[in-house]
């Protein structure tokens, strides 16, 4: 067997088709999270992956830089959670691995506290702020996902690296998406033998 | 600006060209780590990214499934650490997001304890074992990289999820690569304001 020399990830067809219709600017944090919650709900219903979405925006203006969803199932790549996808799309569009280069103040908006992988992916991306709908056990309890072990002082660790954290935007709406997902028979793509 | 709908990562030219020359089978853990240390050293010297490499092998036979290196700089994607790259290449080659599907016993071999992102990426990949050259502060001290906050019981958390951990294969050789890198003027791609 020849070894692979590359791989790629793409948005699902429904979202690629909808990109031209997304708002160009999302002025408030609530505007931003409303889009994230909507994409998250549409994503799992379309069978592309988990009920997660993330966007990268200019923190000050709300100009949309990228929109990602969890494409683990459709891409066949376990790393393609919504945050990794949104960050990769933003870096691809801007042609730089450091989203914070040249003083840019970009923000990642996502519908829950990132899993341990995406916690690190956010940390290394160069975004200067993170906005989450919520944190806490609701996600794992409702969806069945294992989020992995994240340090207790996770938000302080972001702040120490110059990444501002806002928790609790459209929280109830985010939980409603997880509940709908958990009530369905969608695939939960945990690692083998997850303890959760 | 049109939003991006996909992105891709590729091995650097020197490694793609060398794939046909890599050993088909790496019987011992030392054989596996020797390849990883060699690729890690060649990678930073070629300017593709950090001094890191990772391979996925069949744990029992040592058959090589994928070989990855850190391609943050050459791909323009901050998530493309060696582990994420090797896992993505293996999943692409095998056409499945769960490397542990159908009872496969695949192993990730990497030249140090993964950073917090790759810790999670390993956890979600479906590999059934992880082999690292070492853990501890030498990597950050010698290379200048921020590895992020990882929980104290990181290895036990893997074991609880059915992922065996082996620490300390070709440790001195791995440290020598980090030392050479740290002594050079190569780019360290930390997030803004990293505390390390």
Interface residues (C-beta under 8 A of the other chain):
Chain A: X1 X2 X3 X4 X5 X6 X7 X8 X9 X10 X11 X15 X16 X19 X20 X22 X64 X65 X66 X67 X72 X73 X75 X76 X77 X78 X79 X84 X87 X88 X89 X90 X91 X92 X93 X95 X96 X97 X98 X99 X100 X115 X116 X117 X118 X119 X120 X121 X123 X124 X125 X126 X128 X146 X148 X149 X150 X151 X153 X154 X157 X160 X161 X162 X163 X189 X190 X191 X192 X193 X194 X195
Chain B: X1 X2 X3 X4 X5 X6 X7 X8 X9 X10 X11 X15 X16 X19 X20 X22 X64 X65 X66 X67 X72 X73 X75 X76 X77 X78 X79 X84 X87 X88 X89 X90 X91 X92 X93 X95 X96 X97 X98 X99 X100 X115 X116 X117 X118 X119 X120 X121 X123 X124 X125 X126 X128 X146 X148 X149 X150 X151 X153 X154 X157 X160 X161 X162 X163 X189 X190 X191 X192 X193 X194 X195
